[in-house]
């Protein structure tokens, strides 16, 4: 973290992020790891969440109370078709799923990873719970054998980073265990970097017998 901080001197501690890249040993073809988790210490709490549901419904009221920034049906469909995608995550109430399909937004939202789907839990009856899970939550997906995720802000302490890294890697191990009966995947390397810094492999080479305890390190 101290090496990485040196590359981020003068930058806002909340704008630049620590990123973790987990390289996998895996075959080229086969199911990809994809999931969502809530880290012990939230990295990005400014996500703009869109909820597709009738604007005057109880679900809409729940969505707004939970922190959704855009709620509705036709107004959302029209905005997306006009190219105004002013949200980072999209959830659809199960009762509005048919209208969403008729709106044919898959070609627009799909490539951006924003199309609601029952597989990812973004088509749901529990709007409030799903929105709460996304606020401060993190999504990750395997691409070309690598899973990337922001695991911290520059202002995080070493202990906060340690808990987030452990939680993220632990979640990936659970994902790999679920896939083990279909395809062999395992973790090959874990690399920590930041928005503007190079990557450092977390193989222990930066810690020696005389290194101070993690809690005594200062990175600010």
C-alpha positions as CSV (number, residue, x, y, z in Angstrom):
1,X,0.0,0.0,0.0
2,X,2.9,2.4,0.7
3,X,4.4,1.8,-2.7
4,X,1.1,2.3,-4.4
5,X,0.4,5.5,-2.4
6,X,3.6,7.0,-3.8
7,X,2.1,6.8,-7.3
8,X,-1.1,8.6,-6.1
9,X,0.5,11.6,-4.4
10,X,-1.7,14.7,-4.6
11,X,-4.8,12.8,-5.7
12,X,-8.1,12.7,-3.8
13,X,-8.2,9.7,-1.5
14,X,-11.8,9.0,-2.4
15,X,-11.4,9.3,-6.2
16,X,-8.6,6.8,-6.8
17,X,-9.3,3.2,-5.8
18,X,-7.3,0.1,-4.9
19,X,-8.0,-2.7,-7.4
20,X,-7.5,-6.4,-7.0
21,X,-6.9,-8.6,-10.0
22,X,-7.2,-12.4,-9.4
23,X,-5.7,-14.5,-12.1
24,X,-7.2,-18.0,-12.5
25,X,-5.9,-21.2,-13.9
26,X,-8.7,-22.1,-16.2
27,X,-9.6,-23.5,-19.6
28,X,-10.5,-21.1,-22.4
29,X,-14.1,-22.3,-22.7
30,X,-16.5,-22.9,-19.9
31,X,-18.6,-21.0,-17.3
32,X,-17.2,-17.7,-16.1
33,X,-17.2,-16.6,-12.5
34,X,-19.7,-13.8,-11.9
35,X,-21.2,-12.6,-8.6
36,X,-21.8,-9.7,-6.3
37,X,-20.7,-9.1,-2.7
38,X,-20.9,-6.5,0.0
39,X,-17.4,-5.8,1.3
40,X,-16.8,-5.2,5.0
41,X,-15.8,-1.6,4.0
42,X,-17.8,-0.2,1.1
43,X,-15.7,1.2,-1.7
44,X,-18.2,3.1,-3.8
45,X,-21.3,4.4,-2.1
46,X,-22.3,6.8,-4.9
47,X,-23.8,4.2,-7.3
48,X,-26.8,5.5,-9.2
49,X,-29.5,2.8,-9.1
50,X,-32.4,2.5,-11.5
51,X,-35.5,0.6,-10.6
52,X,-38.0,-0.4,-13.3
53,X,-41.5,-0.7,-11.7
54,X,-44.8,1.3,-11.9
55,X,-43.9,4.8,-10.6
56,X,-46.9,5.0,-8.2
57,X,-46.5,1.4,-6.8
58,X,-45.4,0.4,-3.3
59,X,-42.3,-1.0,-4.9
60,X,-41.5,2.4,-6.3
61,X,-41.8,3.9,-2.8
62,X,-39.6,1.2,-1.3
63,X,-37.0,1.8,-4.1
64,X,-36.8,5.6,-3.4
65,X,-36.5,5.0,0.4
66,X,-33.7,2.5,-0.2
67,X,-31.7,5.0,-2.3
68,X,-32.7,4.5,-5.9
69,X,-32.1,7.6,-8.1
70,X,-34.4,6.7,-11.0
71,X,-37.7,4.9,-10.7
72,X,-40.3,4.2,-13.4
73,X,-41.2,2.3,-16.5
74,X,-41.9,4.2,-19.7
75,X,-39.9,7.2,-18.7
76,X,-36.9,4.9,-18.1
77,X,-37.4,3.1,-21.4
78,X,-37.6,6.3,-23.3
79,X,-34.5,7.8,-21.7
80,X,-32.5,4.6,-22.5
81,X,-33.6,4.6,-26.1
82,X,-32.6,8.3,-26.4
83,X,-29.1,7.4,-25.1
84,X,-29.6,8.9,-21.6
85,X,-28.3,6.1,-19.4
86,X,-28.0,8.0,-16.1
87,X,-27.5,5.0,-13.8
88,X,-24.8,2.5,-12.9
89,X,-27.1,-0.5,-11.9
90,X,-30.5,-1.5,-13.1
91,X,-33.2,-3.5,-11.2
92,X,-36.5,-4.6,-12.5
93,X,-39.6,-5.6,-10.4
94,X,-40.8,-9.0,-11.5
95,X,-44.2,-7.6,-12.4
96,X,-42.5,-5.2,-14.9
97,X,-40.3,-7.8,-16.6
98,X,-42.7,-8.4,-19.5
99,X,-42.8,-4.6,-20.2
100,X,-39.0,-4.5,-20.1
101,X,-38.8,-7.3,-22.6
102,X,-41.3,-5.6,-24.9
103,X,-39.2,-2.4,-24.7
104,X,-36.3,-4.4,-26.3
105,X,-33.5,-2.6,-24.4
106,X,-31.2,-5.7,-24.4
107,X,-29.1,-4.4,-27.3
108,X,-28.5,-1.2,-25.5
109,X,-28.1,-2.3,-21.8
110,X,-26.7,-5.7,-22.4
111,X,-23.2,-4.7,-23.7
112,X,-23.0,-2.3,-20.8
113,X,-23.8,-5.0,-18.2
114,X,-26.9,-3.2,-17.2
115,X,-29.7,-5.4,-18.4
116,X,-31.7,-6.9,-15.5
117,X,-31.7,-10.6,-15.3
118,X,-33.1,-13.3,-13.0
119,X,-29.7,-15.0,-13.1
120,X,-28.0,-12.0,-11.5
121,X,-30.9,-11.4,-9.1
122,X,-31.7,-8.0,-10.7
123,X,-35.2,-9.1,-11.6
124,X,-36.8,-9.5,-8.2
125,X,-39.8,-9.0,-6.0
126,X,-37.6,-7.8,-3.1
127,X,-36.8,-4.3,-4.5
128,X,-35.8,-2.8,-1.1
129,X,-33.5,-5.6,-0.2
130,X,-31.9,-5.7,-3.7
131,X,-31.3,-1.9,-3.7
132,X,-29.8,-2.1,-0.2
133,X,-27.5,-4.8,-1.3
134,X,-26.3,-2.8,-4.3
135,X,-25.7,0.4,-2.3
136,X,-22.1,0.0,-1.2
137,X,-21.9,-3.4,-2.9
138,X,-19.4,-4.6,-5.5
139,X,-19.9,-6.7,-8.6
140,X,-17.2,-8.8,-10.3
141,X,-17.0,-11.0,-13.4
142,X,-14.3,-13.2,-14.9
143,X,-12.9,-11.9,-18.2
144,X,-10.1,-13.7,-20.0
145,X,-9.2,-15.7,-16.9
146,X,-9.0,-12.6,-14.6
147,X,-11.4,-11.2,-12.0
148,X,-11.1,-7.6,-11.2
149,X,-12.7,-5.6,-8.4
150,X,-12.2,-2.3,-6.6
151,X,-11.4,-3.3,-3.0
152,X,-10.6,0.0,-1.3
153,X,-10.2,3.8,-1.4
154,X,-6.8,5.4,-0.9
155,X,-7.8,6.6,2.5
156,X,-8.4,3.0,3.8
157,X,-6.2,1.8,6.6
158,X,-4.2,-1.4,6.1
159,X,-6.6,-3.3,8.4
160,X,-9.6,-2.2,6.4
161,X,-7.9,-3.2,3.2
162,X,-6.9,-6.6,4.7
163,X,-10.5,-7.3,5.6
164,X,-11.7,-6.4,2.1
165,X,-9.1,-8.4,0.3
166,X,-9.8,-11.5,2.5
167,X,-13.6,-11.1,1.9
168,X,-13.2,-10.8,-1.9
169,X,-10.7,-13.7,-2.3
170,X,-12.8,-15.8,0.1
171,X,-15.9,-15.1,-2.0
172,X,-14.1,-16.1,-5.2
173,X,-13.0,-19.4,-3.6
174,X,-16.6,-20.1,-2.8
175,X,-17.6,-19.4,-6.5
176,X,-14.8,-21.7,-7.7
177,X,-16.0,-24.5,-5.3
178,X,-19.4,-24.3,-6.9
179,X,-18.0,-24.7,-10.4
180,X,-15.6,-27.5,-9.4
181,X,-18.0,-30.3,-10.5
182,X,-18.2,-28.8,-14.0
183,X,-14.8,-27.3,-14.7
184,X,-11.4,-27.0,-12.9
185,X,-10.5,-23.5,-11.8
186,X,-8.1,-22.3,-9.2
187,X,-6.4,-19.1,-8.1
188,X,-3.0,-18.6,-9.7
189,X,-2.0,-15.0,-8.7
190,X,-3.4,-12.0,-6.8
191,X,-2.2,-8.6,-7.8
192,X,-3.0,-5.3,-6.1
193,X,-2.8,-2.0,-7.9
194,X,-4.6,1.4,-8.0
195,X,-6.1,3.8,-10.5
196,X,-2.7,5.2,-11.4
197,X,-0.2,2.7,-9.9
198,X,1.4,-0.4,-11.3
199,X,0.4,-3.8,-10.0
200,X,2.2,-5.6,-7.1
201,X,1.7,-9.3,-6.7
202,X,0.6,-10.3,-3.2
203,X,3.0,-13.2,-2.7
204,X,4.6,-12.0,0.5
205,X,7.9,-10.7,-1.0
206,X,7.3,-7.2,0.5
207,X,7.2,-8.5,4.0
208,X,10.3,-9.6,5.9
209,X,11.2,-10.9,9.4
210,X,11.7,-7.3,10.6
211,X,8.5,-5.9,9.1
212,X,6.2,-4.1,11.6
213,X,2.7,-5.4,12.3
214,X,0.0,-4.4,9.8
215,X,-1.8,-2.3,12.4
216,X,1.3,-0.1,12.9
217,X,1.7,0.9,9.2
218,X,0.7,4.4,8.2
219,X,-0.1,5.0,4.6
220,X,-1.5,8.6,4.6
